[in-house]
Amino acid sequence: MMEFPMAFSNLYLLLAVCVAGVIGLASAPLVIRGARVGIRVLLTIIGVLIGLLVLEALPVLT
């Protein structure tokens, strides 16, 4: 079991925030047009964050 330094954790967090920000900015006009698309974008962002957390936890769990 290999422990990652905190720098890797912060890098993943920064990457997730950047991806979420880009998705949010790119889809802002769509969110204004329809709430259904906004919910889909929100679920996508949550999915990306959960995916990154799972990828980070996999080395610890195995």
Helices and strands as residue ranges (DSSP letters): H 6-26, H 28-33, H 35-61
